[in-house]
Amino acid sequence: MPALALHLGQLVEGDAAIQWRKIDSIMHVAYRRKDGEDGKFSGKADVDIVVGKAIGKLGLNFDEAGNYWGKGSISYPVTKDITPTLGLELKDHKVKASGEVAVKDIELSKKWPSPQGGKLTFILTHGIGQSFVADDVPSSEVLSFLKEKHPR
C-alpha cells in the first residue's frame, strides 16, 4: 500500500512512522469524512518491543468513535532456563494482565548410575583432618556397601 491513499467518499489513509523512546514502528491511520460531518480518525499499529533482554509485541487499535484496545506480551529471560512472560490486554478502558513462567528442563541431579556406568564423587576420610575426594568409586562397590549395611 502506498504511504498515502485517497479514496472516493473522502477517505484518506496511509502509514506513518512512530518513534517514542526505544519504540520504532509504523502506524496505519485512516481519516474519514462524511458530508456534513466532522472527520474522524482510526488506525492500528503493531509495535515490536526490544529493551535490553526484554522482547515483546504489542498490537494497538483505535476506531472512529474514539475507542481503543490492544493486546500484547513481553518476555524477559531471568536465566538461560527461566523466562517469565507478562501479557496485557486493554479493552473497555480496563487492563487485564496475565503471565506465565517458562522453565526449560533443568537437571537437578545427575542420573546415577548412568547407562554408561557412571560414578559418584565422594568426600572420604582416613581420620580427623584427613579427608580426600574420590571420584573413581565404581557403582558396584557402592551398591555392595549399601546392601551390606542396610539389608532389607
C-alpha positions as CSV (number, residue, x, y, z in Angstrom):
1,M,0.0,0.0,0.0
2,P,1.3,3.4,-0.8
3,A,2.2,5.8,2.1
4,L,-1.0,7.8,1.4
5,A,-4.1,6.8,-0.5
6,L,-7.2,8.9,-1.3
7,H,-10.5,7.1,-1.9
8,L,-13.8,8.3,-3.1
9,G,-16.2,9.2,-0.2
10,Q,-13.5,11.3,1.4
11,L,-11.3,8.6,3.0
12,V,-7.6,9.2,3.3
13,E,-5.4,6.5,4.7
14,G,-1.7,5.9,5.0
15,D,1.2,4.7,7.1
16,A,3.1,6.9,9.4
17,A,6.3,6.3,11.3
18,I,6.0,6.5,15.1
19,Q,9.0,6.8,17.4
20,W,8.9,7.0,21.2
21,R,11.9,6.3,23.4
22,K,13.1,2.9,22.1
23,I,9.9,2.1,20.2
24,D,10.1,2.4,16.5
25,S,7.1,1.3,14.4
26,I,4.6,2.1,11.6
27,M,1.1,3.1,12.3
28,H,-1.7,2.7,9.8
29,V,-4.0,5.7,10.0
30,A,-7.3,6.3,8.2
31,Y,-9.2,9.7,8.1
32,R,-12.8,9.5,7.0
33,R,-15.1,12.5,6.5
34,K,-18.7,12.2,5.5
35,D,-20.7,15.1,4.0
36,G,-21.9,17.4,6.7
37,E,-19.9,15.7,9.5
38,D,-16.5,16.3,11.1
39,G,-13.7,13.9,10.0
40,K,-12.7,11.1,12.2
41,F,-9.5,9.1,12.6
42,S,-8.9,5.3,13.1
43,G,-5.8,3.2,13.0
44,K,-3.7,0.4,14.2
45,A,0.0,-0.3,14.9
46,D,2.0,-3.4,15.8
47,V,4.9,-2.5,18.0
48,D,7.9,-4.7,18.5
49,I,9.5,-4.1,21.9
50,V,13.2,-4.7,22.4
51,V,14.7,-3.2,25.5
52,G,17.8,-4.9,26.8
53,K,17.0,-8.6,27.1
54,A,13.2,-7.9,27.2
55,I,11.4,-8.7,23.9
56,G,7.7,-8.5,23.1
57,K,5.0,-7.3,20.7
58,L,2.0,-5.0,21.3
59,G,-0.9,-4.5,18.9
60,L,-2.8,-1.2,19.4
61,N,-6.0,-0.1,17.7
62,F,-8.4,2.8,17.8
63,D,-11.6,3.4,15.9
64,E,-13.6,6.5,14.7
65,A,-15.7,6.5,17.8
66,G,-12.6,7.1,20.0
67,N,-12.5,3.5,21.4
68,Y,-9.1,2.0,21.8
69,W,-7.9,-1.5,22.6
70,G,-4.8,-3.7,22.3
71,K,-3.1,-6.8,23.3
72,G,0.5,-7.9,23.7
73,S,3.2,-9.6,25.7
74,I,6.7,-9.1,26.8
75,S,9.2,-11.7,27.9
76,Y,12.4,-11.3,29.9
77,P,14.9,-14.2,30.3
78,V,15.9,-14.2,34.0
79,T,18.3,-17.1,33.4
80,K,19.1,-19.2,30.4
81,D,16.4,-21.7,31.7
82,I,13.7,-19.4,33.2
83,T,11.7,-16.8,31.1
84,P,8.7,-15.1,32.6
85,T,6.2,-13.5,30.2
86,L,3.7,-10.7,31.0
87,G,0.6,-10.5,28.9
88,L,-1.5,-7.3,28.8
89,E,-4.9,-6.7,27.2
90,L,-6.5,-3.3,27.0
91,K,-10.3,-3.5,26.4
92,D,-13.3,-1.4,27.5
93,H,-10.9,1.0,29.3
94,K,-9.6,-1.8,31.6
95,V,-6.3,-3.6,31.6
96,K,-6.2,-7.3,32.0
97,A,-2.8,-8.8,33.0
98,S,-1.8,-12.4,32.6
99,G,1.5,-14.2,33.0
100,E,3.5,-17.4,32.8
101,V,6.9,-18.6,33.6
102,A,8.5,-20.9,31.1
103,V,11.1,-23.2,32.6
104,K,13.3,-25.4,30.4
105,D,14.3,-28.8,31.6
106,I,16.7,-28.3,34.4
107,E,18.9,-31.2,35.6
108,L,18.5,-31.3,39.4
109,S,21.0,-34.2,39.8
110,K,22.9,-36.5,37.6
111,K,21.4,-39.8,36.9
112,W,23.3,-42.5,38.8
113,P,24.3,-45.0,37.9
114,S,24.3,-43.8,34.3
115,P,23.7,-46.2,31.4
116,Q,27.4,-45.8,30.7
117,G,28.4,-47.0,34.2
118,G,28.5,-43.6,36.0
119,K,30.3,-42.8,39.2
120,L,29.6,-40.5,42.1
121,T,32.1,-38.1,43.7
122,F,32.6,-38.9,47.4
123,I,34.4,-36.9,50.1
124,L,36.0,-39.6,52.3
125,T,38.3,-39.6,55.2
126,H,41.2,-41.6,56.7
127,G,40.7,-39.9,60.0
128,I,40.2,-36.4,61.5
129,G,41.5,-33.8,59.2
130,Q,42.5,-36.4,56.6
131,S,39.6,-36.1,54.0
132,F,40.0,-36.6,50.3
133,V,37.9,-36.6,47.2
134,A,37.3,-39.9,45.4
135,D,35.6,-39.8,42.1
136,D,36.6,-43.2,40.9
137,V,34.3,-45.3,43.1
138,P,32.5,-47.9,41.0
139,S,28.8,-48.3,41.4
140,S,29.1,-52.0,42.2
141,E,31.1,-51.1,45.4
142,V,28.5,-48.5,46.5
143,L,25.7,-51.0,45.9
144,S,27.5,-53.7,47.7
145,F,28.2,-51.4,50.7
146,L,24.6,-50.3,50.8
147,K,23.3,-53.9,50.7
148,E,25.7,-55.0,53.5
149,K,24.9,-52.0,55.8
150,H,21.2,-51.8,55.0
151,P,19.8,-55.2,54.4
152,R,16.1,-55.5,53.8
